[in-house]
Every structure is written in C-alpha cells, then in structure tokens.
Amino acid sequence: MGRISWKGSVLLAPVPSVMVTCGKGEEANIITIGWCGVASSKPPRVYISVRPERHSYKLIEETGEFVINLTPSSMVEVCDYVGTVTGRCVNKAEKTGLTLIPSDSVGVPTIEQCPLALECRVFQKLSLGSHDMFLADVVSVSVDEDLVDKDGKLHLDRVNLLVYSHGEYFETGKKLGPIGTSMQKGKRGKYAKIGVRAPENQNKGRNRR
Ligand SMILES: Cc1cc2nc3c(=O)[nH]c(=O)nc-3n(C[C@H](O)[C@H](O)[C@H](O)COP(=O)(O)O)c2cc1C
C-alpha cells in the first residue's frame, strides 16, 4: 500500500478537548483547549497553548493561574460552545448553566459539572508561533467522589471523556487493558515471552510515566 506525503502540520490526534477556567470573580471565563498536554510527571507539570488574541490569554497572563476541567463526552455541546464564543461579549457560565465553584489552591474557579480538575499555576510562557504555551505546575487536583472507590483508587474509566480529532469530537470508552498489557500472560500478552523491561520501568506503578 502506498503512502502520501504532506507538508508538516499538527495532525496529532486525538487530543483532549478540555474546558479551561481562567480569571477571577466577575472576570471568570471558560475557554475550550485542544492544544494541551503533560510536560513532566515529577514535578507534575502540564501546558496549554493559547492564541494571544483570545480573551482568556489576557486573563491567564494577569492571574498566572488556570484550571483544566476534563470534559465528559455528554458535555460535547457546551464544550463546543465555550470554544466558539468569546468571554469579551458573553458570560459563558451564565449562558450555559456551567457552575463555577471555588478551587482548592488557586483563585480561579473550577467547573462543578466536570469530574476532574487540575489546578495550575504558570511558571513559564513560551512564544512559539500562532500560540503561546503556558507551562504550569499542577498545584492540586479535585475529583468527583463518584470516581474514587473506598480504597481511594481513581476510576477514570467510569466517565467517557471527550477527545478531539481532526475537526471532530469523539469519546473514549472502550477499555483495552492496563498499562503493561503486552507483558501479561494470556490472550493479550503476546509479547510476554520476548519482553525484557527497561530497567527504569521495572517495579514502577501504572502512573509512574
Ligand atoms: C475543540 C476546540 C479546541 C480548541 N483549542 C484551542 C486551543 O488549544 N488554543 C486556543 O487558543 N484556542 C482553542 N480553541 C478556540 C477557543 O476555545 C475559542 O476561540 C474561544 O471562543 C476563545 O474564548 P475567549 O475569547 O473567551 O478566550 C478551541 C476551540 C475548540 C472548539
């Protein structure tokens, strides 16, 4: 089968489609962000990339804080809406019924309807082209208690999260196996016999990426 070669573009997919809260008090705003990710596990650091012309850009610069609210797929329409209108003209929380509640560690609010929120404090901004990247420490995380079992274990599989892929929305939802599935004995672990774990990956828990 042949392959077609294109010039460089940002066809990295899927990416999360998250709702980011920014600004404090009356100024609080919500922006949909697809260009975001994990920058470091320890210390926990993430980034969002925002165009300087966005209303939210100014708010993030002023406060040095933002909250990444993970979006359940059931909230696709509201997520699309806050990513289409600007907080310069519209109070998006009022218009949509999204409830802004105080965050634990930062001054900008969290969206109550979102099951998990990463509270972030910016430590560096990089100007990269169309977007500026805000690199931030995750100073705390709040999670809907329905996602946590009695032993304190997080079950993110209890919610279908929204993802964005080349102009379209999809949902996560089908669990294929835990990390390390290639090394498990049985049906899925077809590489178990030929696997030699990298020394730095031995004895590491599932979240120690
Ligand atoms: C799925 C989706 C992903 C988006 N990702 C980004 C992004 O990563 N960075 C960005 O600057 N704008 C992104 N946008 C556009 C902003 O969300 C949109 O321009 C929003 O209306 C800006 O709001 P504001 O003016 O209140 O800040 C995205 C929009 C959608 C619908």
The ligand as an ORCA input file, in Angstrom:
! r2SCAN-3c Opt
* xyz 0 1
  C     -12.354     21.779     20.194
  C     -11.712     23.147     20.317
  C     -10.382     23.242     20.668
  C      -9.771     24.493     20.792
  N      -8.448     24.550     21.160
  C      -7.874     25.767     21.311
  C      -6.521     25.846     21.764
  O      -5.863     24.849     22.046
  N      -5.971     27.088     21.879
  C      -6.675     28.237     21.603
  O      -6.115     29.332     21.735
  N      -7.954     28.166     21.178
  C      -8.581     26.973     21.059
  N      -9.880     26.900     20.656
  C     -10.608     28.134     20.348
  C     -11.110     28.859     21.585
  O     -11.690     27.968     22.503
  C     -12.166     29.916     21.155
  O     -11.573     30.847     20.270
  C     -12.844     30.600     22.312
  O     -14.015     31.186     21.825
  C     -11.974     31.671     22.946
  O     -12.684     32.206     24.035
  P     -12.248     33.551     24.755
  O     -12.180     34.634     23.709
  O     -13.343     33.777     25.764
  O     -10.927     33.322     25.393
  C     -10.523     25.669     20.546
  C     -11.869     25.566     20.197
  C     -12.471     24.322     20.086
  C     -13.924     24.236     19.729
*
